[in-house]
Amino acid sequence: MRQQVCALRAAAACALSIALLVAGGGSWTAAGAAAMGHLTVGGKLDTEAQLLTEMYAQLLRHAGFDVTEKAKLGTNDIVHNAIVSGQLDLYPEFTATGLARLKLTSTHDDQQDYALVKAGYEKQFHITWLAMAPLNDTYGICSTQARAGQLHATKISDLGSAASTLTVATPPDGNSDPNVLPGMQGRYGFTFGKTTVLDEPLTFTAVQQGKADVNVCYTTSALIAKDHFVLLADDKHLFPIYHPAPIVRDDTLHRSPAIASTLNPLAPKLTSEVSQELQLEVVNGKSVSQATTDWLKSAGLL
């Protein structure tokens, strides 16, 4: 009887192992995930950040890590404080945002900016920047074609004479990042009369509804093309270069060095055009998870 029970237990264990292998597509098992380790991956609020967070999480799971995903965790400060305190192991950050955190200004040379932010984060926070992508999601000032026409504006400096009477709608980071609205006075010599802080997609709605005249937009936003907005030229080069990269706690990377070899191959495939396409898919109703999965498979990464 004892032998029969042992045999049944062995058979059950074997069946469970096979089921786990099949469920994971043959790439990993629960035991394998435990061996690779647990990671908490976070991200910011905007759609592009959600896409990047999901990409990192999916690739790490595919490599065998046990991943807890905290997408849409919060603003720049919230995710930064979370990784510094150890609540997050990694998240997608942008070079110019990192420079602002270090109280450094952009050199407007992407490689120099990356070297500065990489060295600064290592020294100050013990955080490693992995490979950065060519995607450049900087800030811009947008408006509808009709309103831009009324303002006779094709570039930001054209807004100067009317700026004090205009309302700008902006996402939270556009209002706090010193390289965006706080830098307008120093670079362009004006500030807007009123500032309304909204989630980035809603800034487009505010302009369409006449509740704002212009909005701070992300230059890879799918809504620029979808809603037929005009992106005004940054003719005095206020906005720095924003290349994304995974940033990882040093202690996490030391414990799990495969994180780098898992995520670095993603970097060269992430272009501004890819971001625009994926964001437009989400705007048109596809989930962040599905859009990410489909693209990672098409790119040969899953």
Backbone hydrogen bonds in HBPLUS format (Angstrom, degrees):
<---DONOR---> <-ACCEPTOR-->    atom                        ^
c    i                          cat <-CA-CA->   ^        H-A-AA   ^      H-
h    n   atom  resd res      DA  || num        DHA   H-A  angle D-A-AA Bond
n    s   type  num  typ     dist DA aas  dist angle  dist       angle   num
A0005-VAL N   A0001-MET O   2.92 MM   4  6.25 158.0  1.97 152.7 158.2     1
A0006-CYS N   A0002-ARG O   3.00 MM   4  6.26 163.0  2.03 148.6 153.1     2
A0007-ALA N   A0003-GLN O   2.85 MM   4  6.05 153.6  1.92 144.3 152.1     3
A0008-LEU N   A0004-GLN O   2.87 MM   4  6.14 155.1  1.93 148.3 155.0     4
A0009-ARG N   A0005-VAL O   2.89 MM   4  6.18 158.1  1.94 152.8 158.9     5
A0010-ALA N   A0006-CYS O   2.90 MM   4  6.11 157.8  1.95 148.0 154.1     6
A0011-ALA N   A0007-ALA O   2.91 MM   4  6.16 157.5  1.96 146.9 153.2     7
A0012-ALA N   A0008-LEU O   2.89 MM   4  6.12 155.9  1.95 147.2 154.0     8
A0013-ALA N   A0009-ARG O   2.88 MM   4  6.11 158.8  1.93 149.7 155.2     9
A0014-CYS N   A0010-ALA O   2.94 MM   4  6.17 155.0  2.01 146.8 153.6    10
A0015-ALA N   A0011-ALA O   2.91 MM   4  6.17 160.6  1.95 148.8 154.1    11
A0016-LEU N   A0012-ALA O   2.91 MM   4  6.14 156.4  1.97 149.4 155.8    12
A0017-SER N   A0013-ALA O   3.00 MM   4  6.23 157.2  2.06 146.5 152.2    13
A0018-ILE N   A0014-CYS O   2.98 MM   4  6.29 159.0  2.02 152.3 157.8    14
A0019-ALA N   A0015-ALA O   2.91 MM   4  6.13 158.4  1.96 147.9 154.2    15
A0020-LEU N   A0016-LEU O   2.93 MM   4  6.17 158.3  1.98 151.4 156.6    16
A0021-LEU N   A0017-SER O   3.02 MM   4  6.22 155.6  2.08 145.1 151.9    17
A0022-VAL N   A0018-ILE O   2.94 MM   4  6.19 160.9  1.97 153.2 157.9    18
A0023-ALA N   A0019-ALA O   2.89 MM   4  6.05 164.2  1.92 149.9 154.8    19
A0024-GLY N   A0020-LEU O   3.04 MM   4  6.14 144.0  2.17 141.4 150.0    20
A0026-GLY N   A0021-LEU O   2.70 MM   5  4.88 149.6  1.79 170.2 160.1    21
A0025-GLY N   A0022-VAL O   2.97 MM   3  5.12 160.9  2.01 111.8 114.6    22
A0027-SER N   A0024-GLY O   3.26 MM   3  5.78 168.4  2.28 114.2 116.3    23
A0032-GLY N   A0029-THR O   3.00 MM   3  4.88 113.2  2.46  90.8 107.4    24
A0033-ALA N   A0029-THR O   2.84 MM   4  6.16 155.2  1.90 154.6 161.0    25
A0034-ALA N   A0030-ALA O   2.99 MM   4  6.24 155.3  2.05 145.1 151.7    26
A0035-ALA N   A0031-ALA O   2.96 MM   4  6.22 148.3  2.06 141.3 150.1    27
A0036-MET N   A0032-GLY O   2.95 MM   4  6.26 150.2  2.04 147.5 155.2    28
A0037-GLY N   A0033-ALA O   2.97 MM   4  6.16 145.5  2.09 145.1 154.5    29
A0066-ASP N   A0037-GLY O   3.02 MM  29  6.08 169.7  2.03 154.1 156.1    30
A0039-LEU N   A0066-ASP O   2.83 MM  27  6.24 153.3  1.90 157.9 163.9    31
A0068-THR N   A0039-LEU O   2.83 MM  29  6.21 163.9  1.85 162.5 168.0    32
A0089-ASP N   A0040-THR O   2.85 MM  49  5.31 171.1  1.86 149.5 152.0    33
A0041-VAL N   A0068-THR O   2.89 MM  27  6.24 153.9  1.95 158.3 167.1    34
A0070-LYS N   A0041-VAL O   2.69 MM  29  5.96 166.8  1.71 162.5 163.1    35
A0042-GLY N   A0090-LEU O   3.08 MM  48  6.49 162.8  2.11 159.0 162.6    36
A0073-LEU N   A0043-GLY O   2.86 MM  30  5.67 138.9  2.03 141.5 150.7    37
A0050-GLN N   A0046-ASP O   2.97 MM   4  6.29 152.4  2.05 150.3 159.1    38
A0051-LEU N   A0047-THR O   2.91 MM   4  6.22 153.5  1.98 151.9 159.0    39
A0052-LEU N   A0048-GLU O   2.96 MM   4  6.27 161.6  1.99 152.9 157.4    40
A0053-THR N   A0049-ALA O   2.87 MM   4  6.01 164.8  1.89 151.2 155.7    41
A0054-GLU N   A0050-GLN O   2.96 MM   4  6.08 159.4  2.00 144.9 150.6    42
A0055-MET N   A0051-LEU O   2.91 MM   4  6.17 152.8  1.99 146.6 154.3    43
A0056-TYR N   A0052-LEU O   2.99 MM   4  6.28 167.3  2.00 156.9 158.8    44
A0057-ALA N   A0053-THR O   2.99 MM   4  6.22 165.7  2.01 150.5 154.7    45
A0058-GLN N   A0054-GLU O   2.88 MM   4  6.02 165.2  1.90 152.0 156.0    46
A0059-LEU N   A0055-MET O   2.95 MM   4  6.10 168.5  1.97 156.2 159.4    47
A0060-LEU N   A0056-TYR O   2.97 MM   4  6.09 159.5  2.01 150.7 156.6    48
A0061-ARG N   A0057-ALA O   2.94 MM   4  6.11 156.3  1.99 147.7 154.4    49
A0062-HIS N   A0058-GLN O   2.91 MM   4  6.06 159.3  1.95 147.1 153.3    50
A0063-ALA N   A0059-LEU O   3.00 MM   4  6.23 137.9  2.19 137.6 148.6    51
A0065-PHE N   A0060-LEU O   2.94 MM   5  5.49 161.7  1.97 153.8 147.8    52
A0064-GLY N   A0061-ARG O   2.91 MM   3  5.06 152.2  1.99 103.8 113.1    53
A0079-VAL N   A0075-THR O   3.07 MM   4  6.35 171.8  2.08 167.1 166.7    54
A0080-HIS N   A0076-ASN O   3.01 MM   4  6.08 158.0  2.06 149.4 156.5    55
A0081-ASN N   A0077-ASP O   2.91 MM   4  5.98 168.1  1.92 149.8 153.4    56
A0082-ALA N   A0078-ILE O   2.99 MM   4  6.13 144.8  2.12 140.4 150.6    57
A0083-ILE N   A0079-VAL O   3.06 MM   4  6.32 153.4  2.13 148.4 153.1    58
A0084-VAL N   A0080-HIS O   3.04 MM   4  6.23 164.9  2.06 156.1 160.7    59
A0085-SER N   A0081-ASN O   3.01 MM   4  6.00 151.3  2.09 139.5 146.9    60
A0087-GLN N   A0082-ALA O   2.79 MM   5  4.93 127.2  2.07 158.7 162.5    61
A0088-LEU N   A0082-ALA O   3.09 MM   6  5.53 142.7  2.24 120.4 117.0    62
A0086-GLY N   A0083-ILE O   3.24 MM   3  5.06 146.8  2.35  93.7 103.5    63
A0249-ARG N   A0089-ASP O   3.06 MM 160  5.68 161.2  2.09 159.3 163.7    64
A0091-TYR N   A0247-ILE O   3.20 MM 156  5.74 144.5  2.33 145.0 155.3    65
A0247-ILE N   A0091-TYR O   3.01 MM 156  5.74 165.9  2.03 153.0 156.1    66
A0093-GLU N   A0245-ALA O   2.99 MM 152  5.67 169.8  2.01 161.5 159.3    67
A0245-ALA N   A0093-GLU O   2.90 MM 152  5.67 142.5  2.04 157.8 169.5    68
A0098-GLY N   A0094-PHE O   2.96 MM   4  6.24 154.3  2.02 156.0 164.1    69
A0095-THR N   A0243-HIS O   2.94 MM 148  5.41 149.6  2.03 136.5 144.4    70
A0099-LEU N   A0095-THR O   2.92 MM   4  6.25 152.2  1.99 150.2 158.3    71
A0100-ALA N   A0096-ALA O   2.99 MM   4  6.22 157.5  2.05 144.4 149.8    72
A0101-ARG N   A0097-THR O   3.04 MM   4  6.29 150.0  2.13 141.5 149.9    73
A0102-LEU N   A0098-GLY O   3.07 MM   4  6.37 141.6  2.22 141.8 151.9    74
A0102-LEU N   A0099-LEU O   3.03 MM   3  5.02 122.7  2.37  93.9 108.8    75
A0104-LEU N   A0099-LEU O   2.78 MM   5  4.94 173.3  1.78 145.6 145.4    76
A0103-LYS N   A0100-ALA O   2.95 MM   3  4.75 154.9  2.01  99.6 106.9    77
A0113-ASP N   A0109-ASP O   2.90 MM   4  6.10 164.0  1.93 162.0 167.3    78
A0114-TYR N   A0110-ASP O   2.97 MM   4  6.10 158.2  2.01 143.7 149.5    79
A0115-ALA N   A0111-GLN O   2.99 MM   4  6.20 160.4  2.03 146.2 151.3    80
A0116-LEU N   A0112-GLN O   2.98 MM   4  6.17 158.4  2.02 149.8 155.5    81
A0117-VAL N   A0113-ASP O   2.96 MM   4  6.19 165.2  1.99 154.5 158.1    82
A0118-LYS N   A0114-TYR O   2.88 MM   4  5.90 157.7  1.93 150.0 156.7    83
A0119-ALA N   A0115-ALA O   3.09 MM   4  6.14 166.0  2.11 144.2 148.0    84
A0120-GLY N   A0116-LEU O   2.92 MM   4  5.98 158.1  1.97 144.9 152.0    85
A0121-TYR N   A0117-VAL O   2.97 MM   4  5.96 163.2  2.00 145.3 148.9    86
A0122-GLU N   A0118-LYS O   3.21 MM   4  6.28 155.1  2.28 140.4 147.3    87
A0123-LYS N   A0119-ALA O   3.06 MM   4  6.22 162.4  2.10 148.1 152.7    88
A0124-GLN N   A0120-GLY O   2.92 MM   4  5.95 168.6  1.93 150.7 154.5    89
A0125-PHE N   A0121-TYR O   2.86 MM   4  5.17 149.4  1.95 128.7 138.8    90
A0126-HIS N   A0121-TYR O   2.99 MM   5  6.21 116.3  2.41 148.4 158.8    91
A0127-ILE N   A0121-TYR O   3.34 MM   6  5.47 163.6  2.36 114.2 118.7    92
A0126-HIS N   A0122-GLU O   3.25 MM   4  4.39 136.2  2.46 105.3 113.5    93
A0250-ASP N   A0126-HIS O   2.93 MM 124  5.57 162.7  1.96 152.5 147.3    94
A0128-THR N   A0248-VAL O   2.78 MM 120  5.23 163.5  1.81 161.1 157.8    95
A0248-VAL N   A0128-THR O   2.88 MM 120  5.23 159.3  1.92 148.6 153.8    96
A0130-LEU N   A0246-PRO O   2.94 MM 116  5.52 177.4  1.94 176.6 177.0    97
A0133-ALA N   A0244-PRO O   2.92 MM 111  5.72 158.4  1.96 164.8 171.9    98
A0135-LEU N   A0270-LEU O   2.97 MM 135  5.72 133.0  2.19 156.0 145.8    99
A0137-ASP N   A0242-TYR O   2.98 MM 105  5.28 143.9  2.12 154.7 148.4   100
A0219-THR N   A0138-THR O   2.95 MM  81  5.66 169.6  1.96 154.4 156.8   101
A0140-GLY N   A0217-CYS O   2.82 MM  77  5.18 133.1  2.04 151.3 155.5   102
A0217-CYS N   A0140-GLY O   2.88 MM  77  5.18 161.1  1.91 137.3 143.7   103
A0232-LEU N   A0141-ILE O   2.90 MM  91  5.65 160.6  1.94 168.2 171.3   104
A0142-CYS N   A0215-ASN O   2.83 MM  73  5.28 170.0  1.84 159.3 162.3   105
A0215-ASN N   A0142-CYS O   2.93 MM  73  5.28 155.3  1.99 139.6 145.4   106
A0143-SER N   A0230-VAL O   3.10 MM  87  5.43 139.9  2.27 140.2 151.4   107
A0230-VAL N   A0143-SER O   2.69 MM  87  5.43 168.7  1.71 170.0 173.3   108
A0148-ALA N   A0144-THR O   2.92 MM   4  6.01 166.2  1.94 155.0 159.5   109
A0149-GLY N   A0145-GLN O   2.95 MM   4  6.02 147.9  2.06 138.5 147.4   110
A0150-GLN N   A0146-ALA O   2.98 MM   4  6.31 152.2  2.05 145.9 153.2   111
A0151-LEU N   A0147-ARG O   2.99 MM   4  6.24 147.4  2.10 146.0 154.8   112
A0153-ALA N   A0148-ALA O   2.96 MM   5  5.23 172.1  1.96 152.7 154.6   113
A0152-HIS N   A0149-GLY O   3.06 MM   3  4.84 151.6  2.14  96.9 105.7   114
A0233-ALA N   A0154-THR O   3.06 MM  79  6.45 167.6  2.08 135.9 134.5   115
A0158-ASP N   A0155-LYS O   3.01 MM   3  5.60 149.0  2.10 114.8 123.8   116
A0156-ILE N   A0233-ALA O   2.95 MM  77  6.01 166.4  1.97 159.8 157.0   117
A0159-LEU N   A0156-ILE O   2.96 MM   3  5.71 166.3  1.98 123.8 128.2   118
A0160-GLY N   A0157-SER O   3.24 MM   3  5.55 167.2  2.25 112.4 116.4   119
A0162-ALA N   A0159-LEU O   3.11 MM   3  5.64 132.9  2.34 114.8 127.0   120
A0163-ALA N   A0159-LEU O   2.86 MM   4  5.52 122.9  2.20 155.9 171.9   121
A0165-THR N   A0162-ALA O   2.89 MM   3  5.66 159.5  1.93 128.3 135.0   122
A0166-LEU N   A0163-ALA O   3.02 MM   3  5.12 161.9  2.06 110.0 115.9   123
A0193-GLY N   A0163-ALA O   3.03 MM  30  6.34 135.8  2.23 152.8 140.7   124
A0193-GLY N   A0166-LEU O   3.00 MM  27  5.33 118.3  2.40 139.1 156.0   125
A0194-LYS N   A0166-LEU O   3.19 MM  28  6.52 150.0  2.29 147.8 147.8   126
A0213-ASP N   A0167-THR O   2.81 MM  46  5.39 156.5  1.87 140.6 147.9   127
A0214-VAL N   A0167-THR O   3.34 MM  47  6.71 161.4  2.38 155.3 159.4   128
A0168-VAL N   A0194-LYS O   2.88 MM  26  6.31 160.7  1.92 162.1 162.9   129
A0196-THR N   A0168-VAL O   2.89 MM  28  6.23 162.7  1.92 154.9 158.9   130
A0169-ALA N   A0214-VAL O   2.99 MM  45  6.48 157.3  2.05 146.6 151.3   131
A0216-VAL N   A0169-ALA O   2.83 MM  47  6.31 154.1  1.89 156.9 165.2   132
A0170-THR N   A0196-THR O   2.85 MM  26  6.22 157.6  1.90 161.6 166.9   133
A0198-LEU N   A0170-THR O   2.85 MM  28  5.91 158.2  1.90 143.4 150.8   134
A0174-GLY N   A0171-PRO O   3.02 MM   3  5.42 133.2  2.25 110.9 123.6   135
A0175-ASN N   A0172-PRO O   3.11 MM   3  5.36 140.7  2.27 102.3 113.2   136
A0176-SER N   A0172-PRO O   3.21 MM   4  6.50 130.1  2.47 139.9 153.5   137
A0177-ASP N   A0173-ASP O   2.82 MM   4  5.52 160.0  1.86 146.3 150.4   138
A0181-LEU N   A0174-GLY O   3.20 MM   7  6.09 154.6  2.27 159.8 167.4   139
A0180-VAL N   A0177-ASP O   2.99 MM   3  5.60 163.2  2.02 125.3 126.4   140
A0183-GLY N   A0180-VAL O   2.90 MM   3  5.38 146.7  2.01 116.1 126.7   141
A0184-MET N   A0181-LEU O   3.10 MM   3  5.23 165.8  2.12 111.5 116.1   142
A0187-ARG N   A0183-GLY O   3.15 MM   4  6.28 159.3  2.20 153.9 159.4   143
A0188-TYR N   A0184-MET O   2.69 MM   4  5.34 155.5  1.75 148.2 157.0   144
A0189-GLY N   A0185-GLN O   2.88 MM   4  4.32 131.4  2.12 109.9 120.9   145
A0202-LEU N   A0199-ASP O   2.88 MM   3  5.42 125.6  2.18 116.6 131.2   146
A0203-THR N   A0200-GLU O   3.09 MM   3  5.32 148.3  2.19 105.8 115.2   147
A0204-PHE N   A0201-PRO O   3.30 MM   3  5.75 138.5  2.48 105.9 114.7   148
A0206-ALA N   A0202-LEU O   2.92 MM   4  6.15 154.3  1.99 145.6 152.1   149
A0207-VAL N   A0203-THR O   3.30 MM   4  6.53 153.2  2.37 139.4 144.7   150
A0208-GLN N   A0204-PHE O   2.98 MM   4  6.27 163.4  2.00 152.1 157.2   151
A0209-GLN N   A0205-THR O   2.88 MM   4  6.06 148.3  1.98 151.3 159.4   152
A0211-LYS N   A0206-ALA O   2.78 MM   5  4.95 137.8  1.96 163.1 161.2   153
A0212-ALA N   A0206-ALA O   3.18 MM   6  5.45 127.1  2.48 120.8 114.5   154
A0210-GLY N   A0207-VAL O   3.07 MM   3  5.05 159.1  2.12 103.6 110.0   155
A0221-SER N   A0218-TYR O   2.91 MM   3  5.37 163.7  1.94 123.0 125.9   156
A0224-ILE N   A0221-SER O   3.42 MM   3  5.96 160.1  2.47 110.1 114.4   157
A0226-LYS N   A0222-ALA O   3.06 MM   4  6.19 169.3  2.07 152.2 154.7   158
A0227-ASP N   A0223-LEU O   2.90 MM   4  5.45 162.1  1.94 132.8 137.9   159
A0229-PHE N   A0224-ILE O   2.82 MM   5  4.87 155.8  1.87 147.0 153.0   160
A0228-HIS N   A0225-ALA O   3.23 MM   3  4.95 158.5  2.28  98.1 104.5   161
A0237-HIS N   A0234-ASP O   3.09 MM   3  5.32 165.5  2.11 114.5 116.8   162
A0252-THR N   A0249-ARG O   3.10 MM   3  5.22 120.3  2.47  99.1 113.8   163
A0253-LEU N   A0249-ARG O   2.97 MM   4  6.28 162.1  2.01 157.5 162.4   164
A0254-HIS N   A0250-ASP O   2.85 MM   4  5.99 154.0  1.92 149.6 156.9   165
A0255-ARG N   A0251-ASP O   3.09 MM   4  6.18 149.6  2.19 135.3 143.0   166
A0256-SER N   A0252-THR O   2.81 MM   4  6.00 144.7  1.93 145.9 156.9   167
A0259-ILE N   A0256-SER O   3.13 MM   3  6.08 170.6  2.14 127.9 130.2   168
A0260-ALA N   A0257-PRO O   3.22 MM   3  6.05 140.0  2.39 120.2 125.1   169
A0262-THR N   A0258-ALA O   2.97 MM   4  6.02 135.0  2.17 143.2 155.0   170
A0262-THR N   A0259-ILE O   3.24 MM   3  5.12 130.8  2.50  92.0 105.3   171
A0263-LEU N   A0259-ILE O   2.99 MM   4  6.17 157.7  2.04 154.1 158.4   172
A0264-ASN N   A0260-ALA O   2.91 MM   4  5.69 164.3  1.94 154.9 159.2   173
A0266-LEU N   A0263-LEU O   3.04 MM   3  5.62 151.1  2.13 117.8 126.4   174
A0267-ALA N   A0264-ASN O   3.15 MM   3  5.60 136.1  2.36 112.0 121.6   175
A0269-LYS N   A0266-LEU O   3.08 MM   3  5.69 143.8  2.21 121.0 131.3   176
A0270-LEU N   A0267-ALA O   3.09 MM   3  5.54 160.5  2.13 118.1 123.9   177
A0275-SER N   A0271-THR O   3.15 MM   4  6.48 160.1  2.19 149.7 154.5   178
A0276-GLN N   A0272-SER O   2.98 MM   4  6.27 161.3  2.02 151.1 155.8   179
A0277-GLU N   A0273-GLU O   3.00 MM   4  6.20 162.7  2.03 149.8 154.2   180
A0278-LEU N   A0274-VAL O   2.96 MM   4  6.16 166.0  1.98 154.9 158.4   181
A0279-GLN N   A0275-SER O   2.88 MM   4  6.00 163.3  1.91 153.2 158.2   182
A0280-LEU N   A0276-GLN O   2.95 MM   4  6.08 152.0  2.03 144.5 152.2   183
A0281-GLU N   A0277-GLU O   3.04 MM   4  6.32 148.7  2.14 143.2 151.6   184
A0282-VAL N   A0278-LEU O   3.10 MM   4  6.45 152.7  2.18 146.0 152.6   185
A0283-VAL N   A0279-GLN O   2.88 MM   4  6.19 158.3  1.93 148.5 155.0   186
A0284-ASN N   A0280-LEU O   2.88 MM   4  6.08 145.7  2.00 143.7 153.0   187
A0286-LYS N   A0281-GLU O   2.97 MM   5  5.56 158.5  2.02 151.5 144.5   188
A0285-GLY N   A0282-VAL O   3.00 MM   3  5.16 161.7  2.03 108.1 112.2   189
A0291-ALA N   A0287-SER O   2.90 MM   4  6.07 170.7  1.91 158.4 161.3   190
A0292-THR N   A0288-VAL O   3.01 MM   4  6.04 158.2  2.05 145.7 151.8   191
A0293-THR N   A0289-SER O   2.93 MM   4  6.09 163.9  1.95 147.8 152.7   192
A0294-ASP N   A0290-GLN O   2.95 MM   4  6.05 173.7  1.95 155.1 156.8   193
A0295-TRP N   A0291-ALA O   3.11 MM   4  6.23 159.4  2.16 141.5 147.3   194
A0296-LEU N   A0292-THR O   2.88 MM   4  6.03 169.2  1.89 159.1 162.2   195
A0297-LYS N   A0293-THR O   3.05 MM   4  6.21 158.0  2.10 151.2 156.7   196
A0298-SER N   A0294-ASP O   3.02 MM   4  6.23 158.0  2.07 143.8 150.2   197
A0299-ALA N   A0295-TRP O   2.86 MM   4  6.06 140.7  2.01 148.4 159.4   198
A0301-LEU N   A0296-LEU O   2.87 MM   5  5.19 158.0  1.91 167.8 162.0   199
A0300-GLY N   A0297-LYS O   3.03 MM   3  5.11 158.6  2.08 104.6 110.9   200
